[in-house]
Amino acid sequence: MAEKSVSEPRILAFCCRYCAYAAADLAGAMRLRYAPSIRIVEVPCSGRVEVGEMLHAFERGVDGLMVAG
């Protein structure tokens, strides 16, 4: 029986422009690495992320979602 290929979960992160995104940008400037399956989306404010946007992400196939402020 063939083994199933194990893939990394696809994670989407909605990050506040002034807080979490700034931290992710600094991590990139410091050349810190994270899994390529993580996608960061800069938003003006994490409190403005609509539930519909989160549901749409799951419909499009993400495995996990993070909203960081």
N, C-alpha and C positions, 0 to 999 in steps of 0.2 A: 504494500500500500504506500502510495506516495505521501510524503510529508507536506503539510500545508505550509506555504511560505508565510513567514511572520513579518508583517509590515508594521512600521511605526504608526501610532495613531496620529491622525491629522488634527492639529490644534489651531484654533483661530483665537487671537487675542485682540480685543478692542481696547486700546490704550489711550488714556487722556493725554492730550498734547503736552501739557505742562508738567505732568507728574510721571506716570508710568512710561510714556513714550520717550520722555527725556532720559529716563533711566536706561531704557533699551538702547537708545542712541549712544549714550555714554558707554554702555557695555560693548557696542560695536566699535567705538573709537578705541577702546582698550583691547580690541581684538579677542574678546571673549567669545566662545563658540556655544551655540545651542543647536538642537536638532533641526535639520532642514525641513522637517515636517511641521514646524511651527511657523505660522504666518501672523504678522503684526499689522493691524490696521490702526492708523492714527485717527482719533476722533477729537473734536473740539472739547468735549466734556463727556466723561463716562456716564454721567447721569442722563445724557441725551440719547443713549443707545436704546432704540425701541425693541420691544419684545418681538415684533414682526421681523426685524433684521436678524435677531438671534435664531428664530425659527427657520428663516430662509437659509441661514448657514447650515443648519442641520439637514434641511431638505437637499442641499447641495452636496452633502456627504462628509461634513466635518464630524469627527468623533468626540471632540470636546471643545468647550468655549470658555473664554475667560474675559471678564470685564474688569479692567484695572484702572483705578483713579489715582 
